[in-house]
Each structure stands twice: as structure tokens, then as C-alpha cells.
Amino acid sequence: MIDKSVPFIGVLMVCQNPARREVILPEGYTIIGYQPGMEETWAELQYASGHTETAEKARAIFESEFLTRPDLLPTRCLFVLNPEGKAAATASLWEGKHLGETLPRIHWVCTRPEERRKGLAMAVMSHLLNMAAKLGGPVYLTTQTQSWPAIGMYLKLGFAPYMGPKPPNWKVLTGGDFAEENERAWNIIFEKLGSVK
């Protein structure tokens, strides 16, 4: 869920030692890897979830960010299918360089609005963290203040806010100081999370 009532500020989260987790799906739901043609499914899911303004923009993102590594797609770009075989959620374990070196990165997590509150994102994230545990070392993700509901899930999965110096490959949106912007973002996030009982 995207909450546009709060300002958009990007943040990083890091899970230093991803632990193996049980993957729990509702009855009839399955997790599959990308198959040829599923870029349209991915784009439609991202648009339906409010992560992009148009399906066309989502298609362009998939092409620029995922088709550069077609070898990773079948095992690292995952979809949750509902009992009717329709894609209900997606997430990927990709490669990222925000922290100055190539590390596993949880990327583009989303759930179709009518499929939320069923634990689908938690299930697919658990599956990806099991992969990350096999790779060893840290895994990270980038997100933003408007995704604070998802950040609550990431915290439960063992991710922690990145509070270090400005990463080498990080743009400060305001053009100001990274530490100040980062502190402001996490204050917003924790205030929102604290308001949910």
C-alpha cells in the first residue's frame, strides 16, 4: 500500500544475516518463478498496486531493470498465484549496488489490492530470504516513507534501517544532507507504524 499523505523520502534497509524462514501460503496459492511473457503480468501487478502511474511505465521498468539479467529471471523474479492461477503478488531477489558493492537486493515487492492481508508478501519475501541465506552475507532493499506499511513487514523479517553514512550510489532527493533526510524519513515511518495498533 502506498500512503501519499506522507512525503516521499527514500530509505535503505539491511538484513545482515538472513535466516531461513518457513514459507506459509493460504491454501490453493503457489509461488512460481518468472516464465517468458510474464513481464506483462509484472507490469499489470505494479500498476494495479499503485507503484507506477501507468502499466507502460511498469513495462519500461521491467525492461531496464530485469531484462538485463535474463539468467536470473526464472529463479529470482517470483510470483504468487491465487487458486485461479492469477498473479496476486510479486517480489524479486536481484542485484544492487547502492552500498558500493554488488549485493543481493529485495526488489519491487507488491501485492494486488484485493489480495492484501493474506500474508502473500510475507510468504514470497520469506522464500527470497531463504535464497539470500544460501548466498550468505547481507541482503538489502530500498523503499520509501510512503510504503511504511510494508516497512513494518520488513522489520519483522529481520531488516533494520540503514543509518550509516551516505551510500556511494544514493541520491538525496532534497539535495540536502543524507543523514538529516534519513533521520526525518525514519521519524515519519516510526510515527506512522506507532499509530497502528
N, C-alpha and C positions, 0 to 999 in steps of 0.2 A: 504494500500500500504506500502510495506517495502522498505525503501531507504537505500541500503547498501553502499552508497557513504559516509555516516557519521559513526563514530564509534558507537559501541553498548554499551550503558550505560543504566542500568535500572533506572526507576524513579517511584515514587508513586504519586497519585493524590487523593484528598479527596473532597467529596461534603458533607459539614456539615449538610445541611438541604435540602434533595432532595424535590423539589416541584413537584406537579402533572403537567404533560405536555400533550399536545394534541399529539396523535399518528397519523401521516399522512403518508399514503402509496399510491403509484401510483395505479391507477385503475387496478383491477384484482389481486393484490398482497394481501396475507394474512399472519398473524402470527399464528403459531401453537406451542404447546408445544411438547417436546420430546415424541416419541412413540417407543415401542420396535423395535429394528433393526436400528434406526436412528443413532446409533454410527458410522455406515459405512458412512452415509451421512455427519455427522460432520467431520469425518476424511478426506473425499474427499474434503470437502469445505476448511478445513485448509490447506491441501496440495496445492490445486488449487490456494489459495490466497498467497502462499509463506511463510506461517507461520511455516511450518515444511519441512524438507528436503525430507521426504517420507510419503506416506499415512500410512505405517506401524508404523512409529513413532507417527503419529497423533492418530492412534488407541490405542497405548500403553498409550499415554497421557490421552485419554478419559477414559480408564480403570482405571488408577491410580488416576485421579483427580475427575471423575464424578461417576463412578460405586460404589464408597464408600458410596454414599448417594442416592440410587435409589429412596427414598421417595421424593426427591426434583426435580428429573428429569422432570416429566410431567409439572410442573408449572414454573420451574426456568431455564430450558435449552430450549431456544426458537429458532425457525427457521422462516425465511421469505420465503414463497413460491411464485414463479412467476406465471403468469397466466396459464402456462403449468403444474404447480404442482411440478416444480423442485426447490430444495432448493437454494436460492440466497444469503442468509446471515444467520448468527447465532450470538448469544451472550447469556450469562448466568448471573444470579444473584446468586452467590454461597456464600460460607462461606470462610473467610480468617482470618489468624492470624498474618499477617505481623506487625500490630501495637500493638501487645502484648495481644490482646483480640480477641474473635471471633466477626467479624463484617461482614455485607453484602459486597460482593465484585463483581464488574462487571468483568466478566472473559471470555477470549477467544472470542473477537469480531472480526468478519471478514465478508467480502463480496466477492462473486465470482467476478473476474476481469471484466468480461463482463457485470456485473450488477451494477458496481460502478457509482457514480454521479446521483443516482436516489433517494437519501435520505433514503435508506433501513436501513443503520446502525443507522442513527438518529432516525428512527421510532422504531426499536427494542430496542434501548437504552432508548428512552422515555417510552416505555412500562415497561422496567425493573425499571426505576427510579420511575414510579408510584407505583410499588410493594414496592420499598425501602421506599417511602414516607409513605406507610401504616405500614411498620415495625417500622418507627421512627428512629431518630438518624442518624449518618453519614453512608455513603457508600463510599468505596474506590475502586481504581483499581491500578494495576501495569501495566506499559508499558515500553517503551524504546525509546531512541533517534531515532532509525530507523523508528519508527512509528509516526514521527512528523505530518504527515497529519491527522492522527486520533486524535492526541492530540489537534489539532485545534478544532475538533468537541467536544471533552471532555470539553474544556474550555467554549464553547458556551452552553454546557449543565449544567454548574454550578460547574464543578470540578476545583480545584485550585492545583497548585504544592505543594507537601508536602515539607516544608523547615525546619522542626523541627530536633531534634536530631536523631541519627541513630535508626531506629526502632529495637526492640528486635529480630525480625525474618527476618532480611535483610542482604544479603551477599553483601559486597562491592567487585565487580568483580576485581578491580585492586589490592585489598589487602591493599589499602591506606586508606585515611581519608574519611569518608562518606560525610561530609559537602563539602569538596573540589570537590569530584566526582559529587555530586549532583548539585553544582553550575555550574560546567563545563557542565554537561548534559543539564541543563535548558538554559544556554547560547547558546548551539548548537541549541536547539529546537526553541528558540525565534528568533534566527538569521534566521533559515530556514522559520519559519512562517512569519517573516517580509519581506522575499524575495518574498513571493507570494502575488500578488495584485489581 
